[in-house]
Amino acid sequence: MPTLLKWNGFRFYFWSHEPGEPPHVHVDKAGLTAKIWLESVNVAYHDGYKPKDLKKIVEKVKEHREEFLEAWHDHFA
């Protein structure tokens, strides 16, 4: 599971065995988790994050979207 970014205690990564899924990242911190689609940069699901934290996560994904997509496509090519 490649880690793409560590920021403010958040870990952005994807699983190596999800090639059938559209590009996305998982984001974990302190036992909380979220899944963010990279094409639309929408929250697929989350478990426990407060709205203000989800907003920060989505903004960070937008900021790094291109490099996350590149890493996804490189990994699953």
N, C-alpha and C positions, 0 to 999 in steps of 0.2 A: 504494500500500500504506500505509494509514493507521497511523501509530504511535500506540498507545494509552497507553503508559507507558514511561519509561526509569527504571530502578531498579538501583542497584549494578552497573552495567555491562550489565544485561540489557535487551533491547529487546523489548517486547510489541507485536505488530502482527497485522494480517490482510491478505491479498491482496485486491485489488479484483475479481478475476475468479474468485471461488469461491462464487457465489451458490447453487449446487446442493448445497453441503455444509452439514451442520449447523453452527451457530455454534461457532467455535473461535478460538484465538489461536496464533500462532507466537511462540516465544521464542528469541532468539539472543544469544549472548555468545561472543566469542573463537573464532569458527568452529564453535561447537557450536549445535545447534538442537533444538527440541522443538515438538510440537503438542499443545495441551491443549483438550479438548472443554469448552465452557462450560456446557452443561446439566448434565452429571454431574461436571464438574471432574475428569476422568480424563485420564491421559496417553495420547494416541492413538499417539504414537511419540516417540522421541528418538534423537539421534545424538551420543553422547559424554558426556552429563552424568553426573556421579556421583550416587548416590542422595541424598546430603545436599543437593545443588543442586536436584534434582528436587523434593524436599520443600519447599524454599524457594519454588520457582517455583509449585507447586500452592497453597501457602499464600497467596502474593501474588495469584494468580488468584482464589482464594476471597474475598479481601479486596476485590477490584475487580470481581467477577463481574457485578454489576448494571450498572455503568457500561460494561463491555465488551459485555454483551448489548445494551444500549441503542445503543451505537455501531454494533454489527453490524447491528441491525435498521434503524436510521436510514440506514445506508449502502446497504443492499440493498432498501430500500422502494421 
